[in-house]
Amino acid sequence: MDETVAEYIRRTVLKIPRDEIKMMLQKWGFLSEAQLQTLNFRQMKDNISQEVVQLCEENSADIKQAAVLDIIYNHIYQNKRMWSVYQMKKSGEELEYFDITDFKKKFKGRLRSALKNVTITFKEYEDNAIWIRVAWGTPHKKPNQYKPSYVVYHSQTPYAFISASVLKSTLPLLCQALIVASSYHDIREMELRSHSLNSLKDIVFKRYSQNFQTYSPKPLKGGNVEPKNADLRIVQENKSEKERIHRLNREAFGDGPLPKLEFAQYRLETMFKSDPKMDVLDKKEPFRCLVKFSSPHLLESLKSLAPAGMADAPLSPLLTCIPQKARNYFKIKEKKGLLPQNFVSP
C-alpha cells in the first residue's frame, strides 16, 4: 500500500470520535468482521489508527477505498462543511430516465478531459442522494486528498449541494461535469449557504411547512399579575398588540421547525426618488445594491425580530420571502403581499 494512502487512512481514523470508529469501519465494509474483532477500540486513537492501517495493508487498500471512508465520515459529520445550493436548468420540461452508471461515466469523462490528476469517488445513499468526492491535482502533481470538493446530487432533481475546495479555480470544472452528467444545460448558484445540509434540502425540496411557533416571552414569577394601578385599557392594548404580532408572525413564518440557514443574498433594484427641484440626478437610473444576510440561524433570527420589538409586524416581504426566493430562483412568481415589486432575481 502506498505511504500516502496509509497516512490518509490514519488521519481519517484520527478524526473519528473513538466511540464511533468501529461503527464507521463497519459502514465502510473494507475490513472483514474477523479483522475488526482483532482491533482494541479502548486503546488510544493513535494506536487504533496504526492497527487499522496495518489491516488495510493486508487488504492492499488504495486511495479509492480510503476516499470512501472519508465520504462516510463527511456524510455523518456533514455540518463540519459549508454547503452552497446550485440549481440546474433544462431547455425544456422533458423528463429523462436516470442511469447512475451513465451519470458516473459522463462525470468522470468530463472532469478528466480537463484535468488528468483527479481522484473521483462516488457513494450512493438510500434517499437518492449521490455523494461525489473530488480530490484535485495539477498537470504535474498528484491530487491533494486533504482539500477535496464534495457534491451531493439528488437524482432527477435540478438541485446539487456543493462544498467546494479552497481551490476556487476547480469550481467551474465541477459545475461543467455536473451539468454534462445530469443532462442539464445551465447551472447557477442560489446564493444560499449553510453548514446544515439537511436544512438547505428542506428549503429547496419544500420539506417543511413555512409555519412555526413564534417566540413568546416567559411569564414572570407569580403569574400574569398586573400592577394594582395599571390602566386596564393599556393592559388590554398591550395584550391585543402581542396577539396581533403573534398572528402576523405565524402567517409569515408558520408553525414547525425552521431550516437552519446561515447565509442568503440577492440583488435589489429600485428607482431613486428625489425632489425634481433639487435636480440631484441628471439621469434617471435605477439604484442597485447587493443585500446580504448572515447569522448562525438566519430564519430563526428573522422570525424573532417582531416579538422582540426590534421590527414592526408584519415584517417586510424582503425578509419573509427568503425561503420562497430559494425555491423559485429561476422563475420567481410575484404574489400579492409576498414579494415586493422591486424584487429581482440575481
KOLVO-641129 format. One record per residue (C-alpha): x, y, z; residue number from 1; residue in one letter. Coordinates in steps of 0.02 Angstrom, whole numbers. Example, Ala and Ser with C-alpha at 12.3 -4.5 7.8 and 13.67 -1.06 7.14 Angstrom:
% residues 2
{xx=615	yy=-225	zz=390	seq=1	type=a}
{xx=684	yy=-53	zz=357	seq=2	type=s}
% end
This chain:
% residues 346
{xx=0	yy=0	zz=0	seq=1	type=m}
{xx=62	yy=173	zz=-45	seq=2	type=d}
{xx=130	yy=277	zz=101	seq=3	type=e}
{xx=18	yy=424	zz=57	seq=4	type=t}
{xx=-136	yy=311	zz=62	seq=5	type=v}
{xx=-83	yy=239	zz=230	seq=6	type=a}
{xx=-58	yy=412	zz=303	seq=7	type=e}
{xx=-225	yy=472	zz=236	seq=8	type=y}
{xx=-317	yy=323	zz=313	seq=9	type=i}
{xx=-227	yy=353	zz=478	seq=10	type=r}
{xx=-278	yy=536	zz=482	seq=11	type=r}
{xx=-457	yy=496	zz=436	seq=12	type=t}
{xx=-471	yy=372	zz=579	seq=13	type=v}
{xx=-398	yy=501	zz=698	seq=14	type=l}
{xx=-539	yy=623	zz=652	seq=15	type=k}
{xx=-672	yy=499	zz=706	seq=16	type=i}
{xx=-729	yy=500	zz=889	seq=17	type=p}
{xx=-662	yy=342	zz=970	seq=18	type=r}
{xx=-835	yy=278	zz=1016	seq=19	type=d}
{xx=-885	yy=286	zz=832	seq=20	type=e}
{xx=-731	yy=212	zz=748	seq=21	type=i}
{xx=-799	yy=34	zz=748	seq=22	type=k}
{xx=-968	yy=90	zz=680	seq=23	type=m}
{xx=-888	yy=188	zz=537	seq=24	type=m}
{xx=-770	yy=47	zz=493	seq=25	type=l}
{xx=-919	yy=-71	zz=484	seq=26	type=q}
{xx=-1009	yy=52	zz=368	seq=27	type=k}
{xx=-851	yy=60	zz=264	seq=28	type=w}
{xx=-854	yy=-127	zz=239	seq=29	type=g}
{xx=-674	yy=-138	zz=177	seq=30	type=f}
{xx=-614	yy=-236	zz=328	seq=31	type=l}
{xx=-692	yy=-404	zz=368	seq=32	type=s}
{xx=-784	yy=-436	zz=530	seq=33	type=e}
{xx=-644	yy=-553	zz=583	seq=34	type=a}
{xx=-516	yy=-414	zz=556	seq=35	type=q}
{xx=-623	yy=-291	zz=656	seq=36	type=l}
{xx=-628	yy=-416	zz=800	seq=37	type=q}
{xx=-439	yy=-404	zz=816	seq=38	type=t}
{xx=-446	yy=-216	zz=849	seq=39	type=l}
{xx=-442	yy=-148	zz=1027	seq=40	type=n}
{xx=-555	yy=4	zz=1021	seq=41	type=f}
{xx=-519	yy=50	zz=1202	seq=42	type=r}
{xx=-339	yy=99	zz=1173	seq=43	type=q}
{xx=-275	yy=269	zz=1118	seq=44	type=m}
{xx=-340	yy=329	zz=950	seq=45	type=k}
{xx=-165	yy=341	zz=879	seq=46	type=d}
{xx=-137	yy=156	zz=916	seq=47	type=n}
{xx=-307	yy=113	zz=840	seq=48	type=i}
{xx=-264	yy=210	zz=682	seq=49	type=s}
{xx=-98	yy=118	zz=664	seq=50	type=q}
{xx=-183	yy=-51	zz=681	seq=51	type=e}
{xx=-316	yy=-2	zz=553	seq=52	type=v}
{xx=-178	yy=46	zz=431	seq=53	type=v}
{xx=-93	yy=-123	zz=456	seq=54	type=q}
{xx=-256	yy=-214	zz=417	seq=55	type=l}
{xx=-282	yy=-105	zz=263	seq=56	type=c}
{xx=-107	yy=-152	zz=204	seq=57	type=e}
{xx=-157	yy=-334	zz=215	seq=58	type=e}
{xx=-305	yy=-295	zz=102	seq=59	type=n}
{xx=-200	yy=-188	zz=-17	seq=60	type=s}
{xx=-305	yy=-32	zz=5	seq=61	type=a}
{xx=-290	yy=106	zz=-124	seq=62	type=d}
{xx=-342	yy=288	zz=-124	seq=63	type=i}
{xx=-517	yy=249	zz=-189	seq=64	type=k}
{xx=-556	yy=140	zz=-38	seq=65	type=q}
{xx=-483	yy=273	zz=77	seq=66	type=a}
{xx=-592	yy=405	zz=-8	seq=67	type=a}
{xx=-749	yy=302	zz=28	seq=68	type=v}
{xx=-707	yy=305	zz=214	seq=69	type=l}
{xx=-689	yy=494	zz=201	seq=70	type=d}
{xx=-861	yy=506	zz=118	seq=71	type=i}
{xx=-938	yy=405	zz=260	seq=72	type=i}
{xx=-859	yy=522	zz=388	seq=73	type=y}
{xx=-920	yy=678	zz=296	seq=74	type=n}
{xx=-1094	yy=605	zz=273	seq=75	type=h}
{xx=-1110	yy=581	zz=461	seq=76	type=i}
{xx=-1024	yy=745	zz=504	seq=77	type=y}
{xx=-1089	yy=846	zz=357	seq=78	type=q}
{xx=-1113	yy=1001	zz=467	seq=79	type=n}
{xx=-924	yy=1021	zz=476	seq=80	type=k}
{xx=-925	yy=1084	zz=295	seq=81	type=r}
{xx=-1002	yy=1240	zz=219	seq=82	type=m}
{xx=-1130	yy=1195	zz=85	seq=83	type=w}
{xx=-1196	yy=1300	zz=-59	seq=84	type=s}
{xx=-1351	yy=1263	zz=-162	seq=85	type=v}
{xx=-1343	yy=1256	zz=-352	seq=86	type=y}
{xx=-1493	yy=1241	zz=-467	seq=87	type=q}
{xx=-1482	yy=1171	zz=-642	seq=88	type=m}
{xx=-1597	yy=1209	zz=-787	seq=89	type=k}
{xx=-1656	yy=1114	zz=-941	seq=90	type=k}
{xx=-1705	yy=1193	zz=-1105	seq=91	type=s}
{xx=-1872	yy=1103	zz=-1097	seq=92	type=g}
{xx=-1980	yy=1014	zz=-970	seq=93	type=e}
{xx=-1941	yy=838	zz=-1032	seq=94	type=e}
{xx=-1901	yy=705	zz=-903	seq=95	type=l}
{xx=-1766	yy=578	zz=-939	seq=96	type=e}
{xx=-1733	yy=408	zz=-863	seq=97	type=y}
{xx=-1588	yy=423	zz=-741	seq=98	type=f}
{xx=-1449	yy=295	zz=-761	seq=99	type=d}
{xx=-1323	yy=302	zz=-619	seq=100	type=i}
{xx=-1191	yy=208	zz=-720	seq=101	type=t}
{xx=-1207	yy=331	zz=-864	seq=102	type=d}
{xx=-1202	yy=477	zz=-742	seq=103	type=f}
{xx=-1038	yy=418	zz=-665	seq=104	type=k}
{xx=-960	yy=385	zz=-835	seq=105	type=k}
{xx=-1004	yy=558	zz=-902	seq=106	type=k}
{xx=-950	yy=646	zz=-742	seq=107	type=f}
{xx=-780	yy=561	zz=-742	seq=108	type=k}
{xx=-756	yy=584	zz=-929	seq=109	type=g}
{xx=-793	yy=771	zz=-924	seq=110	type=r}
{xx=-683	yy=804	zz=-774	seq=111	type=l}
{xx=-535	yy=701	zz=-833	seq=112	type=r}
{xx=-540	yy=779	zz=-1006	seq=113	type=s}
{xx=-500	yy=944	zz=-921	seq=114	type=a}
{xx=-383	yy=880	zz=-785	seq=115	type=l}
{xx=-296	yy=712	zz=-780	seq=116	type=k}
{xx=-239	yy=711	zz=-600	seq=117	type=n}
{xx=-402	yy=696	zz=-504	seq=118	type=v}
{xx=-474	yy=566	zz=-387	seq=119	type=t}
{xx=-661	yy=543	zz=-411	seq=120	type=i}
{xx=-761	yy=437	zz=-290	seq=121	type=t}
{xx=-949	yy=403	zz=-283	seq=122	type=f}
{xx=-1061	yy=334	zz=-147	seq=123	type=k}
{xx=-1249	yy=312	zz=-159	seq=124	type=e}
{xx=-1369	yy=332	zz=-14	seq=125	type=y}
{xx=-1547	yy=274	zz=11	seq=126	type=e}
{xx=-1627	yy=446	zz=-12	seq=127	type=d}
{xx=-1575	yy=451	zz=-197	seq=128	type=n}
{xx=-1425	yy=557	zz=-148	seq=129	type=a}
{xx=-1262	yy=529	zz=-240	seq=130	type=i}
{xx=-1111	yy=588	zz=-143	seq=131	type=w}
{xx=-964	yy=636	zz=-254	seq=132	type=i}
{xx=-791	yy=669	zz=-186	seq=133	type=r}
{xx=-661	yy=751	zz=-298	seq=134	type=v}
{xx=-479	yy=774	zz=-245	seq=135	type=a}
{xx=-387	yy=895	zz=-359	seq=136	type=w}
{xx=-212	yy=887	zz=-428	seq=137	type=g}
{xx=-117	yy=982	zz=-562	seq=138	type=t}
{xx=-38	yy=925	zz=-725	seq=139	type=p}
{xx=121	yy=891	zz=-628	seq=140	type=h}
{xx=59	yy=849	zz=-452	seq=141	type=k}
{xx=-45	yy=710	zz=-379	seq=142	type=k}
{xx=-217	yy=753	zz=-307	seq=143	type=p}
{xx=-218	yy=834	zz=-135	seq=144	type=n}
{xx=-330	yy=717	zz=-34	seq=145	type=q}
{xx=-342	yy=839	zz=110	seq=146	type=y}
{xx=-431	yy=976	zz=12	seq=147	type=k}
{xx=-569	yy=887	zz=-86	seq=148	type=p}
{xx=-732	yy=954	zz=-155	seq=149	type=s}
{xx=-897	yy=872	zz=-113	seq=150	type=y}
{xx=-1055	yy=866	zz=-218	seq=151	type=v}
{xx=-1220	yy=795	zz=-158	seq=152	type=v}
{xx=-1337	yy=770	zz=-305	seq=153	type=y}
{xx=-1515	yy=705	zz=-291	seq=154	type=h}
{xx=-1556	yy=611	zz=-449	seq=155	type=s}
{xx=-1699	yy=675	zz=-557	seq=156	type=q}
{xx=-1698	yy=845	zz=-470	seq=157	type=t}
{xx=-1615	yy=1006	zz=-530	seq=158	type=p}
{xx=-1526	yy=1032	zz=-364	seq=159	type=y}
{xx=-1347	yy=999	zz=-312	seq=160	type=a}
{xx=-1264	yy=1043	zz=-148	seq=161	type=f}
{xx=-1080	yy=1084	zz=-162	seq=162	type=i}
{xx=-946	yy=1102	zz=-30	seq=163	type=s}
{xx=-806	yy=1170	zz=-136	seq=164	type=a}
{xx=-620	yy=1151	zz=-115	seq=165	type=s}
{xx=-516	yy=1300	zz=-61	seq=166	type=v}
{xx=-452	yy=1299	zz=-240	seq=167	type=l}
{xx=-583	yy=1414	zz=-318	seq=168	type=k}
{xx=-524	yy=1376	zz=-495	seq=169	type=s}
{xx=-594	yy=1199	zz=-480	seq=170	type=t}
{xx=-775	yy=1254	zz=-456	seq=171	type=l}
{xx=-811	yy=1289	zz=-642	seq=172	type=p}
{xx=-742	yy=1117	zz=-688	seq=173	type=l}
{xx=-852	yy=1037	zz=-557	seq=174	type=l}
{xx=-1008	yy=1127	zz=-620	seq=175	type=c}
{xx=-972	yy=1083	zz=-801	seq=176	type=q}
{xx=-952	yy=899	zz=-758	seq=177	type=a}
{xx=-1114	yy=903	zz=-659	seq=178	type=l}
{xx=-1225	yy=976	zz=-796	seq=179	type=i}
{xx=-1150	yy=861	zz=-928	seq=180	type=v}
{xx=-1177	yy=705	zz=-821	seq=181	type=a}
{xx=-1355	yy=754	zz=-772	seq=182	type=s}
{xx=-1405	yy=814	zz=-948	seq=183	type=s}
{xx=-1442	yy=993	zz=-898	seq=184	type=y}
{xx=-1394	yy=1150	zz=-993	seq=185	type=h}
{xx=-1361	yy=1281	zz=-860	seq=186	type=d}
{xx=-1312	yy=1291	zz=-677	seq=187	type=i}
{xx=-1317	yy=1438	zz=-559	seq=188	type=r}
{xx=-1281	yy=1464	zz=-375	seq=189	type=e}
{xx=-1436	yy=1503	zz=-274	seq=190	type=m}
{xx=-1334	yy=1609	zz=-153	seq=191	type=e}
{xx=-1392	yy=1510	zz=-2	seq=192	type=l}
{xx=-1259	yy=1437	zz=110	seq=193	type=r}
{xx=-1261	yy=1342	zz=273	seq=194	type=s}
{xx=-1167	yy=1211	zz=372	seq=195	type=h}
{xx=-1333	yy=1119	zz=390	seq=196	type=s}
{xx=-1353	yy=1020	zz=229	seq=197	type=l}
{xx=-1521	yy=949	zz=285	seq=198	type=n}
{xx=-1590	yy=1124	zz=313	seq=199	type=s}
{xx=-1543	yy=1176	zz=136	seq=200	type=l}
{xx=-1629	yy=1019	zz=71	seq=201	type=k}
{xx=-1784	yy=1060	zz=173	seq=202	type=d}
{xx=-1793	yy=1231	zz=90	seq=203	type=i}
{xx=-1769	yy=1182	zz=-92	seq=204	type=v}
{xx=-1869	yy=1021	zz=-81	seq=205	type=f}
{xx=-2011	yy=1107	zz=16	seq=206	type=k}
{xx=-1996	yy=979	zz=154	seq=207	type=r}
{xx=-2051	yy=1099	zz=290	seq=208	type=y}
{xx=-2208	yy=1199	zz=320	seq=209	type=s}
{xx=-2174	yy=1385	zz=324	seq=210	type=q}
{xx=-2266	yy=1389	zz=487	seq=211	type=n}
{xx=-2179	yy=1384	zz=653	seq=212	type=f}
{xx=-2215	yy=1434	zz=831	seq=213	type=q}
{xx=-2168	yy=1613	zz=866	seq=214	type=t}
{xx=-2066	yy=1672	zz=1013	seq=215	type=y}
{xx=-2163	yy=1720	zz=1169	seq=216	type=s}
{xx=-2077	yy=1791	zz=1323	seq=217	type=p}
{xx=-2079	yy=1682	zz=1479	seq=218	type=k}
{xx=-2202	yy=1745	zz=1610	seq=219	type=p}
{xx=-2132	yy=1822	zz=1767	seq=220	type=l}
{xx=-2141	yy=1726	zz=1929	seq=221	type=k}
{xx=-2308	yy=1747	zz=2013	seq=222	type=g}
{xx=-2410	yy=1735	zz=1854	seq=223	type=g}
{xx=-2483	yy=1871	zz=1744	seq=224	type=n}
{xx=-2521	yy=1989	zz=1887	seq=225	type=v}
{xx=-2539	yy=2170	zz=1830	seq=226	type=e}
{xx=-2493	yy=2316	zz=1943	seq=227	type=p}
{xx=-2637	yy=2372	zz=2051	seq=228	type=k}
{xx=-2640	yy=2546	zz=1974	seq=229	type=n}
{xx=-2618	yy=2487	zz=1794	seq=230	type=a}
{xx=-2739	yy=2562	zz=1669	seq=231	type=d}
{xx=-2845	yy=2416	zz=1606	seq=232	type=l}
{xx=-2853	yy=2496	zz=1435	seq=233	type=r}
{xx=-2663	yy=2494	zz=1422	seq=234	type=i}
{xx=-2658	yy=2313	zz=1481	seq=235	type=v}
{xx=-2788	yy=2264	zz=1351	seq=236	type=q}
{xx=-2697	yy=2362	zz=1215	seq=237	type=e}
{xx=-2531	yy=2276	zz=1254	seq=238	type=n}
{xx=-2617	yy=2106	zz=1253	seq=239	type=k}
{xx=-2702	yy=2143	zz=1087	seq=240	type=s}
{xx=-2537	yy=2202	zz=1011	seq=241	type=e}
{xx=-2448	yy=2044	zz=1065	seq=242	type=k}
{xx=-2587	yy=1938	zz=991	seq=243	type=e}
{xx=-2577	yy=2038	zz=829	seq=244	type=r}
{xx=-2388	yy=2014	zz=817	seq=245	type=i}
{xx=-2408	yy=1829	zz=855	seq=246	type=h}
{xx=-2540	yy=1809	zz=719	seq=247	type=r}
{xx=-2442	yy=1906	zz=587	seq=248	type=l}
{xx=-2281	yy=1816	zz=630	seq=249	type=n}
{xx=-2369	yy=1648	zz=615	seq=250	type=r}
{xx=-2441	yy=1698	zz=446	seq=251	type=e}
{xx=-2269	yy=1750	zz=384	seq=252	type=a}
{xx=-2171	yy=1601	zz=450	seq=253	type=f}
{xx=-2299	yy=1473	zz=507	seq=254	type=g}
{xx=-2283	yy=1326	zz=629	seq=255	type=d}
{xx=-2149	yy=1194	zz=635	seq=256	type=g}
{xx=-1959	yy=1186	zz=646	seq=257	type=p}
{xx=-1857	yy=1307	zz=542	seq=258	type=l}
{xx=-1719	yy=1254	zz=422	seq=259	type=p}
{xx=-1551	yy=1315	zz=484	seq=260	type=k}
{xx=-1496	yy=1438	zz=351	seq=261	type=l}
{xx=-1335	yy=1538	zz=381	seq=262	type=e}
{xx=-1316	yy=1645	zz=226	seq=263	type=f}
{xx=-1428	yy=1723	zz=93	seq=264	type=a}
{xx=-1406	yy=1864	zz=-31	seq=265	type=q}
{xx=-1497	yy=1943	zz=-177	seq=266	type=y}
{xx=-1489	yy=2097	zz=-285	seq=267	type=r}
{xx=-1610	yy=2240	zz=-260	seq=268	type=l}
{xx=-1654	yy=2364	zz=-396	seq=269	type=e}
{xx=-1765	yy=2516	zz=-365	seq=270	type=t}
{xx=-1784	yy=2693	zz=-431	seq=271	type=m}
{xx=-1705	yy=2834	zz=-332	seq=272	type=f}
{xx=-1836	yy=2964	zz=-284	seq=273	type=k}
{xx=-1790	yy=3146	zz=-253	seq=274	type=s}
{xx=-1867	yy=3318	zz=-265	seq=275	type=d}
{xx=-1867	yy=3369	zz=-450	seq=276	type=p}
{xx=-1823	yy=3546	zz=-399	seq=277	type=k}
{xx=-1662	yy=3487	zz=-317	seq=278	type=m}
{xx=-1603	yy=3405	zz=-478	seq=279	type=d}
{xx=-1493	yy=3281	zz=-385	seq=280	type=v}
{xx=-1484	yy=3156	zz=-527	seq=281	type=l}
{xx=-1453	yy=3203	zz=-708	seq=282	type=d}
{xx=-1506	yy=3031	zz=-769	seq=283	type=k}
{xx=-1649	yy=2925	zz=-707	seq=284	type=k}
{xx=-1556	yy=2765	zz=-674	seq=285	type=e}
{xx=-1610	yy=2629	zz=-551	seq=286	type=p}
{xx=-1521	yy=2613	zz=-385	seq=287	type=f}
{xx=-1442	yy=2441	zz=-370	seq=288	type=r}
{xx=-1371	yy=2357	zz=-216	seq=289	type=c}
{xx=-1323	yy=2184	zz=-154	seq=290	type=l}
{xx=-1416	yy=2132	zz=4	seq=291	type=v}
{xx=-1329	yy=2002	zz=112	seq=292	type=k}
{xx=-1392	yy=1914	zz=267	seq=293	type=f}
{xx=-1288	yy=1804	zz=380	seq=294	type=s}
{xx=-1321	yy=1727	zz=550	seq=295	type=s}
{xx=-1290	yy=1563	zz=642	seq=296	type=p}
{xx=-1479	yy=1534	zz=617	seq=297	type=h}
{xx=-1542	yy=1663	zz=492	seq=298	type=l}
{xx=-1728	yy=1617	zz=483	seq=299	type=l}
{xx=-1741	yy=1599	zz=671	seq=300	type=e}
{xx=-1664	yy=1772	zz=690	seq=301	type=s}
{xx=-1786	yy=1850	zz=567	seq=302	type=l}
{xx=-1938	yy=1772	zz=650	seq=303	type=k}
{xx=-1889	yy=1839	zz=821	seq=304	type=s}
{xx=-1873	yy=2021	zz=766	seq=305	type=l}
{xx=-2055	yy=2071	zz=787	seq=306	type=a}
{xx=-2089	yy=1982	zz=954	seq=307	type=p}
{xx=-1929	yy=2058	zz=1023	seq=308	type=a}
{xx=-1987	yy=2232	zz=973	seq=309	type=g}
{xx=-1842	yy=2258	zz=852	seq=310	type=m}
{xx=-1953	yy=2273	zz=698	seq=311	type=a}
{xx=-2133	yy=2313	zz=658	seq=312	type=d}
{xx=-2255	yy=2174	zz=618	seq=313	type=a}
{xx=-2281	yy=2114	zz=486	seq=314	type=p}
{xx=-2100	yy=2103	zz=431	seq=315	type=l}
{xx=-2052	yy=2171	zz=261	seq=316	type=s}
{xx=-2078	yy=2047	zz=118	seq=317	type=p}
{xx=-1893	yy=2073	zz=81	seq=318	type=l}
{xx=-1861	yy=1970	zz=238	seq=319	type=l}
{xx=-2003	yy=1844	zz=239	seq=320	type=t}
{xx=-1979	yy=1796	zz=56	seq=321	type=c}
{xx=-1805	yy=1720	zz=79	seq=322	type=i}
{xx=-1861	yy=1537	zz=86	seq=323	type=p}
{xx=-1985	yy=1565	zz=-55	seq=324	type=q}
{xx=-1850	yy=1650	zz=-159	seq=325	type=k}
{xx=-1738	yy=1500	zz=-132	seq=326	type=a}
{xx=-1868	yy=1383	zz=-204	seq=327	type=r}
{xx=-1907	yy=1492	zz=-355	seq=328	type=n}
{xx=-1735	yy=1552	zz=-407	seq=329	type=y}
{xx=-1751	yy=1544	zz=-596	seq=330	type=f}
{xx=-1934	yy=1591	zz=-609	seq=331	type=k}
{xx=-1993	yy=1699	zz=-465	seq=332	type=i}
{xx=-2181	yy=1719	zz=-466	seq=333	type=k}
{xx=-2235	yy=1882	zz=-390	seq=334	type=e}
{xx=-2383	yy=1858	zz=-275	seq=335	type=k}
{xx=-2482	yy=1992	zz=-187	seq=336	type=k}
{xx=-2412	yy=2026	zz=-16	seq=337	type=g}
{xx=-2268	yy=1902	zz=-39	seq=338	type=l}
{xx=-2137	yy=1985	zz=-148	seq=339	type=l}
{xx=-2110	yy=2172	zz=-170	seq=340	type=p}
{xx=-2120	yy=2246	zz=-344	seq=341	type=q}
{xx=-1938	yy=2298	zz=-342	seq=342	type=n}
{xx=-1876	yy=2122	zz=-301	seq=343	type=f}
{xx=-1773	yy=2046	zz=-441	seq=344	type=v}
{xx=-1685	yy=1881	zz=-456	seq=345	type=s}
{xx=-1494	yy=1890	zz=-452	seq=346	type=p}
% end
